[in-house]
Amino acid sequence: MMEYYTYWSILDTPSNSTSPTSICLILLILSLITLIAIIKFKESGFEKKLYIVLTTLFLTLSVPAYFYLKFFVKDDTEKRINKILSSTKVGKVEGVIKKFNRRIEYKRQATVTFESFEVDSMKFAYADYLLGKFNRFSETNNGVLQNGINVRITYRKGDYAIQKIEIEK
């Protein structure tokens, strides 16, 4: 039995790595700093009053949102995703990476890298589209995945979207 370490998991995506509580806290702190800067540095007048009202409104919304998310909402993202990773909706394949291929397309305003490979006759493909990185594996040019590497891949059945990549230790 081979031993693996988790190289990448769906838990590592931006949609799962930052909690709403920390986002509210950051917005709260930024609002407070902005309010203090407006009061201290902005010259008197209609603009200053408007900025103070708007910043205070933002503060009064972010304070209760932070406390609500911190104390009344349970973040079970990790538990929920681990349940999905062990469900019948996903499959697992173990083996050696073969037929690794990297293709680069030069677009008008961007460069998109496509990579594909096979593990035990299962084909996987992904790309590093700017918006495509949000909730899926798209780490092209990582230098880790290549022909001959022993891996265990958890994938979503149907579209073969990679959910977790484990590499042999």
PyMOL commands that set and color helices and strands:
alter all, ss='L'
color gray80, all
select helices_A, chain A and resi 10-12+14-17+20-41+46-71+77-85+131-133
alter helices_A, ss='H'
color red, helices_A
select strands_A, chain A and resi 4-9+90-106+111-119+122-127+150-156+162-168
alter strands_A, ss='S'
color yellow, strands_A
deselect
rebuild
show_as cartoon
